[in-house]
Amino acid sequence: MAPSALDRLASLHIDYPMLIELRNDAAERISHYGVLEFIAEEGMIYMPYWMMENMLLQEGDIVRVKNMTLPKGTYVKLQPNTKDFLDISNPKAM
């Protein structure tokens, strides 16, 4: 996002961590993300290709951006990808 977006958000005294709702109305897709840096040109957003694919976006498409506060998670269940996880001698150290 552009530096002006950071200035505007900071003046609104938003909650942290700063979360943004990204909406592609044309494809009826919505996602939430955090901003890594505010270095884009005015009116531009830089995002990873995987995120563009997920949002069904092409370079130059128009998206709607809105500050968002999401409830904090209360539970997470992790599943290892391989059995190598079982070989870790001290899993709590991870």
C-alpha positions as CSV (number, residue, x, y, z in Angstrom):
1,M,0.0,0.0,0.0
2,A,1.1,3.6,-0.4
3,P,2.6,5.7,2.4
4,S,-0.5,7.9,2.4
5,A,-2.5,4.9,3.5
6,L,-0.3,4.5,6.6
7,D,-0.8,8.2,7.4
8,R,-4.5,7.9,7.1
9,L,-4.8,4.7,9.1
10,A,-2.5,6.1,11.9
11,S,-4.7,9.2,12.1
12,L,-7.8,7.0,12.7
13,H,-6.2,5.4,15.8
14,I,-7.0,1.9,14.6
15,D,-6.4,-1.3,16.5
16,Y,-3.2,-3.3,16.0
17,P,-2.2,-5.6,14.5
18,M,-3.3,-3.6,11.4
19,L,-5.6,-5.9,9.4
20,I,-7.0,-5.0,5.9
21,E,-10.0,-6.5,4.1
22,L,-9.4,-6.9,0.4
23,R,-12.5,-7.3,-1.7
24,N,-12.7,-8.2,-5.4
25,D,-16.3,-7.3,-6.1
26,A,-16.1,-8.6,-9.7
27,A,-15.3,-12.1,-8.6
28,E,-17.1,-11.9,-5.2
29,R,-13.9,-12.7,-3.3
30,I,-12.9,-11.4,0.1
31,S,-9.7,-11.9,2.1
32,H,-8.0,-10.4,5.0
33,Y,-4.3,-9.6,5.3
34,G,-1.6,-7.6,7.1
35,V,0.5,-5.0,5.4
36,L,4.3,-5.7,5.2
37,E,5.4,-2.3,3.9
38,F,3.9,1.0,2.8
39,I,6.1,1.6,-0.2
40,A,3.7,1.3,-3.2
41,E,2.9,4.1,-5.6
42,E,-0.2,6.1,-4.8
43,G,-3.3,4.1,-5.8
44,M,-1.4,0.8,-6.0
45,I,-1.1,-2.3,-3.9
46,Y,1.7,-4.8,-4.2
47,M,0.7,-8.4,-3.3
48,P,2.2,-11.8,-3.8
49,Y,1.2,-13.8,-6.9
50,W,-0.5,-16.5,-4.8
51,M,-2.7,-13.9,-3.2
52,M,-3.7,-12.5,-6.6
53,E,-4.6,-16.1,-7.8
54,N,-6.6,-16.7,-4.6
55,M,-8.5,-13.4,-5.2
56,L,-8.9,-14.1,-8.9
57,L,-7.1,-10.9,-9.8
58,Q,-5.1,-9.8,-12.8
59,E,-2.5,-7.1,-12.7
60,G,-4.3,-3.7,-12.9
61,D,-7.6,-5.0,-11.5
62,I,-9.5,-2.7,-9.1
63,V,-10.0,-3.9,-5.5
64,R,-11.7,-2.4,-2.5
65,V,-9.6,-2.0,0.6
66,K,-10.9,-1.4,4.1
67,N,-9.4,-1.5,7.6
68,M,-10.8,-4.4,9.6
69,T,-10.7,-5.7,13.2
70,L,-11.1,-9.5,13.4
71,P,-11.7,-11.5,16.6
72,K,-8.6,-13.1,18.1
73,G,-8.4,-16.9,17.6
74,T,-9.0,-19.1,20.6
75,Y,-7.9,-22.5,19.2
76,V,-5.6,-24.0,16.6
77,K,-5.1,-27.6,15.6
78,L,-1.9,-28.4,13.7
79,Q,-1.3,-31.4,11.5
80,P,2.3,-32.3,10.5
81,N,2.9,-32.8,6.8
82,T,5.3,-35.7,7.3
83,K,6.2,-38.2,10.0
84,D,9.6,-36.4,10.5
85,F,7.7,-34.2,13.0
86,L,7.7,-37.2,15.4
87,D,11.5,-37.4,15.3
88,I,11.9,-33.9,16.9
89,S,13.6,-34.5,20.3
90,N,12.1,-31.4,22.0
91,P,8.8,-30.3,20.3
92,K,8.3,-27.6,22.8
93,A,11.5,-25.9,21.7
94,M,10.0,-25.4,18.3
